[in-house]
Amino acid sequence: MRHTRRPAPRPRTGSPPPQRRRVDHPRGSCCIRDVARRANLTLKLSNIGQIKRADLDLGDLTIFVGPQASGKSVALQAHKLAVDHAYIINRLRDFGFAPKDASELLTLMYGEGMGSIWRRGSSISFRGKPVKLSDTKRRRASAANVFYIPAHRTLTLTGGWPLTFQQHSPDTPFVAREYSEILRGILANERAALFPHSSRLAGALRELVDEAVFHGAQLLEERTGLQRQLKLSIDDVALSYMSWTAGQREFIPLLLGLYHLLPSQAKTKVREIQWVVIEEPEMGLHPKAVVTVMALALELLNRGYRVLISTHSPVVLDIVWAIRTLQQHKGTAKHVARLFHSAPSPKLIEIGESALKKQYRTYYFDFDSGDPPRVCPRDISGLDPGAADPAESGWGGVVGFSSHVTSIVGEVLESEGAD
């Protein structure tokens, strides 16, 4: 007997949407829970590391906030593992690593000693598809769909040049080892002058980067005999890696990764890559430089990538809150461009127009009161300073301490005035 597949039932168009606390989103860009679910961009984690349960509907730009060791990096790397499982297995085997089970795979993924984060009841799924970590066999050739810029990025340029995958210590996570290899490939195809680089970033973005990080310095590749090193040239003096500022050591590996993601204008994006993860982009940077990083992140959105960021910086959330507010109140691309302390050039206006069409999500990773305490991330995407929930009004604790300090000082000043 021949069987025919029954067509899937069509959605009921007459059903009312679910009720929400806030509905004033004229552009449609902020009502994003349903958008994420329709696009099936949900990452689900259960009983992995410190995370008890996570149900994360990802947007075009998704922000993870929370205290140290609350599982933000665990979740981001789990997303990488879910999307690029076959690629990671193949890549590990290319470098001589052959995990036999889930514990060994997670040890290589997260670093030595981290295999124990997977235990009974642990699970990862993305877009409704569970990840089978026990499957560690080499697969058919697979390209990476997630480009991961790790928090460990300074490790990638030890001595002023990227280490190989196998030169890293056993406790180095896969994403840091892999990023080193990616940087080696990027530098193999670059010319001597790496910044400013006219064919990599638009002029308006190069100006933001120069004003915030380089201040007229040039990033160069120099050769001494057979050795290659990155140097910063300032007033014709070449500074080696250890002479750079802490912010420059953090930012330059990030910039090189963005060079790969933002090719010349002949191409919009790297075709295979759909997701970009940036861990703690604020490390070592002045707030003005963090604003510049956010301009670059919005350019990634403009090029068609989805971006995930973990952060402790109020500046990152300032930008996201501002864009969401502009979406709700008919702000324009010029208003977005002005967030970057720059004249609204055509490129920044283009980025602003794109930003106003995107969906933004923010999750707060915080410990519960259990014994031991566990983490269930909370959706605080509204970022409403007047919200009754202190997790949302305090932006996951990122601005809560400032409010706390202001309150205490205000009490003292008020009592002094009363006297």
Summary of the structure (lengths in Angstrom):
residues: 419
radius of gyration: 22.9
end to end distance: 93.8
largest distance: 93.8
contacts: 1278
relative contact order: 0.14
helix: 40%
strand: 18%
